[in-house]
Amino acid sequence: MQKSKKQKTPDSSSYLALYGSLMSPFTTQEALGLSGQLTLLGKCQLAAKLYDLGDYPGLTLSKHKSDIVHAELYSFSNQAVLTILDEFEDYQPDDDQTSLYKRILINLLEPQIEAWVYVYNQAVLESNFIASGSWETYLAGRK
C-alpha cells in the first residue's frame, strides 16, 4: 500500500520569521494582542534583503545565500495569529496585486525549517538597502 503525500494547506506551518517592528525588542506584538500567542524560539536567518521604508522595514527574498536578514523565529498554535498579522501587514490573501506585503512560506537558512515570512510587495529603492540585514542594529545606528 502506497502512502499518500500530505498536502500542505496554506496555514500548515506553525513557524513565523519576524524581522521588523514585530520583533521582541518592540511593543507591536503586545499592541496587537498577540502576547502569549507567539513563542520566541530564537534567532533565525533567511536569504533576503532588508530596506528602510521609514517607520518599518520591507523585506525582499533573494536567491543569494550571501544576502542575509537576521530575524526572530516564533512558533504558534492558534491560526488566528496569522489573521491578525495579515491585517497588520496589509496582506489580502485574495488580492496579491494591492497587498502591501505577502505572506510566503519559505525555507530558512538557519535553522533549516520552513516558516512564514511577510515579504514586501511594492518597489524598493536600493538607496534604502540595510546592509547589516538587521532592523534592530540599523535603528540603533540611526539614533
C-alpha positions in Angstrom: 0.0 0.0 0.0 1.4 3.4 -1.0 1.4 6.2 1.4 -0.3 9.4 0.2 1.7 12.6 0.5 0.2 15.0 2.9 -0.6 18.2 1.1 0.2 21.4 2.8 -2.7 23.7 3.5 -2.0 27.5 3.2 -1.7 27.7 7.0 0.2 24.4 7.6 3.3 25.8 9.1 3.3 26.9 12.7 6.6 28.8 12.4 7.0 32.5 11.7 10.1 34.6 11.0 9.7 38.2 12.1 12.3 40.8 11.2 11.0 44.3 12.0 8.7 46.1 14.4 7.1 42.8 15.4 10.3 41.5 17.0 10.6 41.1 20.8 12.5 44.4 21.5 9.5 46.3 20.3 5.9 46.6 21.6 3.9 45.8 18.5 3.1 42.2 19.4 1.6 43.5 22.7 -0.3 46.3 20.9 -1.9 43.7 18.6 -3.0 41.5 21.4 -0.5 38.7 20.5 1.2 38.4 23.9 1.2 34.8 24.9 0.2 33.6 21.4 3.7 33.7 19.9 6.6 31.7 21.4 10.0 33.1 20.7 12.3 30.2 19.7 15.4 32.2 19.0 17.3 33.9 16.2 16.9 32.9 12.6 18.4 33.9 9.2 16.8 34.0 5.7 18.1 34.7 2.2 16.7 38.2 1.7 17.4 41.9 1.6 16.1 44.4 4.1 15.0 48.0 3.2 14.2 51.1 5.3 10.6 52.2 4.5 10.6 54.9 7.2 8.8 53.6 10.3 9.2 50.0 9.4 11.3 47.7 7.2 10.5 45.9 4.0 12.0 42.5 3.1 12.5 41.1 -0.4 13.6 37.5 -1.0 17.0 36.8 -2.5 18.4 33.7 -4.4 21.8 34.6 -3.0 22.7 33.0 0.3 25.1 35.9 0.9 22.1 38.2 1.3 21.1 37.5 4.9 18.4 39.1 7.0 18.5 38.4 10.7 15.2 37.7 12.3 13.4 36.0 15.2 11.8 32.7 14.9 8.4 32.1 16.6 6.1 29.2 16.9 2.3 29.5 17.3 -0.6 27.1 17.6 -3.6 29.4 17.0 -4.0 30.1 13.3 -5.9 33.3 14.2 -2.5 34.8 14.8 -2.0 34.8 11.0 -5.3 36.6 10.5 -4.2 39.4 12.9 -0.8 39.7 11.3 -2.2 39.6 7.8 -4.4 42.6 8.7 -1.5 44.4 10.3 0.8 43.8 7.3 -2.0 44.8 4.8 -1.9 41.3 3.3 -5.0 40.3 1.4 -4.7 36.6 0.5 -7.2 37.1 -2.3 -5.6 40.1 -3.8 -1.8 39.9 -4.3 -1.8 42.9 -6.5 -2.8 45.5 -3.9 -1.4 43.9 -0.8 1.4 45.9 0.8 3.0 42.6 2.0 2.5 39.0 1.0 2.8 36.1 3.5 5.0 33.4 2.0 6.2 30.0 3.3 10.0 29.8 2.8 13.0 27.7 3.8 15.1 29.5 6.4 18.9 29.4 6.2 19.2 28.9 9.9 17.6 26.9 11.4 16.8 24.8 8.3 13.0 24.7 8.6 10.0 26.2 6.8 8.5 29.4 8.2 6.1 32.1 7.2 7.5 35.5 6.4 6.0 38.7 5.3 7.6 39.9 2.0 7.3 43.5 0.8 5.1 43.6 -2.3 6.0 47.0 -3.7 9.0 48.5 -5.4 12.0 49.4 -3.2 14.8 51.9 -3.6 18.3 50.4 -3.5 19.4 53.5 -1.7 17.3 52.3 1.3 19.0 49.0 1.5 20.0 48.0 5.0 23.4 46.3 4.6 23.5 44.8 8.1 20.3 42.8 7.4 19.2 43.7 11.0 16.4 46.2 11.7 17.4 46.4 15.3 21.0 47.2 14.6 20.0 49.7 11.9 17.7 51.6 14.2 20.4 51.7 16.9 22.8 53.3 14.4 20.1 55.7 13.1 19.7 57.4 16.5 
